[in-house]
């Protein structure tokens, strides 16, 4: 769940940063307002805490300020921006599956022992 929350926050940050870059004419005040609205919605849905929301808004505004001062080198506007997605979810899913298998084995063992004790 924490990985999923982190991923959502990361995607939100990337999306807002891209949005800010595309709307270069938008003031930082408007960006902060929009970011706060989005963060507040995430807090209301229970996806992040208030402190995480505050930090996220501050980081996004800081990134927008940095981008407005120094344009980043990279692909031209006509090319899509590449985003690398790390397979953390797959690793977490495998670990969760292993934990589930272990728990199932423990439950079966306990059920067998209970049946044995009921017979005696």
C-alpha positions as CSV (number, residue, x, y, z in Angstrom):
1,X,0.0,0.0,0.0
2,X,2.8,2.4,0.8
3,X,4.4,1.7,-2.5
4,X,1.1,2.3,-4.3
5,X,0.7,5.6,-2.3
6,X,4.2,6.7,-3.2
7,X,3.6,5.8,-6.9
8,X,0.4,7.9,-6.9
9,X,2.2,10.8,-5.3
10,X,5.1,10.5,-7.8
11,X,2.7,10.4,-10.7
12,X,0.8,13.3,-9.4
13,X,4.0,15.3,-9.0
14,X,5.2,14.4,-12.5
15,X,1.8,15.3,-13.9
16,X,1.7,18.6,-12.1
17,X,5.3,19.4,-13.1
18,X,4.4,18.7,-16.8
19,X,1.3,20.7,-16.5
20,X,3.3,23.6,-15.0
21,X,5.8,23.4,-17.8
22,X,3.1,23.4,-20.5
23,X,1.3,26.3,-19.0
24,X,4.4,28.6,-18.6
25,X,2.2,31.7,-18.5
26,X,0.5,30.5,-15.3
27,X,1.8,32.2,-12.2
28,X,3.3,30.3,-9.3
29,X,0.4,31.5,-7.1
30,X,-2.1,29.8,-9.4
31,X,0.1,26.7,-9.5
32,X,0.2,26.6,-5.7
33,X,-3.6,26.9,-5.5
34,X,-4.1,24.1,-8.0
35,X,-1.6,21.9,-6.3
36,X,-3.2,22.6,-2.9
37,X,-6.6,21.7,-4.2
38,X,-5.4,18.4,-5.6
39,X,-3.4,17.6,-2.4
40,X,-6.5,18.4,-0.3
41,X,-8.6,16.1,-2.4
42,X,-6.0,13.3,-1.9
43,X,-6.1,14.0,1.9
44,X,-9.9,13.8,1.9
45,X,-9.8,10.5,0.1
46,X,-7.2,9.3,2.7
47,X,-4.5,8.7,0.1
48,X,-1.9,10.9,1.9
49,X,-1.6,12.8,5.2
50,X,-1.8,16.5,5.7
51,X,1.9,16.7,6.3
52,X,2.7,14.7,3.1
53,X,0.3,17.0,1.2
54,X,2.1,20.2,2.5
55,X,5.5,18.8,1.6
56,X,4.3,17.7,-1.9
57,X,2.9,21.2,-2.6
58,X,6.1,22.8,-1.5
59,X,8.2,20.5,-3.6
60,X,6.1,21.0,-6.7
61,X,6.2,24.8,-6.4
62,X,10.0,24.6,-5.9
63,X,10.3,22.5,-9.0
64,X,8.2,24.9,-11.0
65,X,10.3,27.8,-9.8
66,X,13.5,25.9,-10.8
67,X,12.1,25.1,-14.2
68,X,11.1,28.6,-14.9
69,X,14.6,29.8,-14.1
70,X,16.6,27.1,-15.9
71,X,15.0,25.2,-18.8
72,X,15.9,21.6,-18.7
73,X,17.7,20.0,-21.7
74,X,15.8,17.1,-23.2
75,X,13.6,16.0,-26.0
76,X,11.9,18.7,-28.1
77,X,8.2,19.5,-27.5
78,X,7.2,17.3,-30.4
79,X,8.7,14.2,-28.8
80,X,7.0,12.5,-25.8
81,X,8.8,12.6,-22.5
82,X,10.1,9.2,-21.5
83,X,9.3,8.1,-17.9
84,X,10.9,5.0,-16.5
85,X,8.6,2.9,-14.4
86,X,10.3,0.8,-11.8
87,X,9.0,-2.7,-11.2
88,X,8.7,-2.2,-7.4
89,X,5.0,-3.3,-7.5
90,X,6.0,-6.6,-9.1
91,X,8.5,-7.3,-6.4
92,X,6.0,-6.3,-3.7
93,X,3.4,-8.5,-5.3
94,X,5.8,-11.5,-5.2
95,X,6.6,-10.9,-1.6
96,X,3.0,-10.6,-0.7
97,X,2.2,-13.8,-2.6
98,X,5.1,-15.6,-0.7
99,X,3.7,-14.2,2.6
100,X,0.2,-15.5,1.6
101,X,1.5,-18.9,0.8
102,X,3.3,-19.1,4.1
103,X,0.2,-18.0,6.0
104,X,-1.9,-20.5,4.2
105,X,0.5,-23.3,5.1
106,X,0.5,-22.2,8.7
107,X,-3.3,-22.1,8.7
108,X,-3.5,-25.6,7.2
109,X,-1.0,-26.9,9.8
110,X,-3.0,-25.3,12.6
111,X,-6.3,-26.8,11.2
112,X,-4.7,-30.2,11.0
113,X,-3.5,-29.9,14.6
114,X,-6.9,-28.8,15.8
115,X,-8.5,-31.8,14.0
116,X,-6.0,-34.1,15.7
117,X,-6.7,-32.6,19.1
118,X,-10.5,-32.9,18.7
119,X,-10.1,-36.6,17.9
120,X,-8.1,-37.2,21.0
